[in-house]
Amino acid sequence: MNLTDKIKQILVDKNITPSLFADEIGIQRSSMSHILAGRNKPSLDMVQKIVKRFPDLGIHWILDDEPLPVIAPAPVQETALESRKKATPAPQPVQANVVKEKPVVLPEKKIEKVLIFYSDGTFQEFKQG
């Protein structure tokens, strides 16, 4: 498998676009396009940038014919809210003579769109539908 094929495999495995990949490793998007189209070959500088940004791939896989390493997913970190829930004491039982209030029913909320802003000033918009 040549280096261009390995880059294409990274894009598929990481589920990222060529433009985002170029931004991530710090090269021009047009350079990435030329490499994927076969007009140019990846430089050593580009290989170094890939290994620096994606150290889990390993230099040997990029340069040699070693199989892609299998990376276990990172453990999910506990959120601050979950941490607070664990620290909150259990609720005390309600006294029998206290009148319970009727719960307020709020209308169901649905996500209409999500905007993701990137450090380079670009953004992506995702709409429900």
Secondary structure, 3 states (H helix, E strand, C coil): CCHHHHHHHHHHHHCCCHHHHHHHHCCCHHHHHHHHHCCCCCCHHHHHHHHHHCCCCCHHHHHCCCCCCCCCCCCCCCCHHHHHHHHCCCCCCCCCCCCCCCCCCCCCCCCCEEEEECCCCCEEEEECC
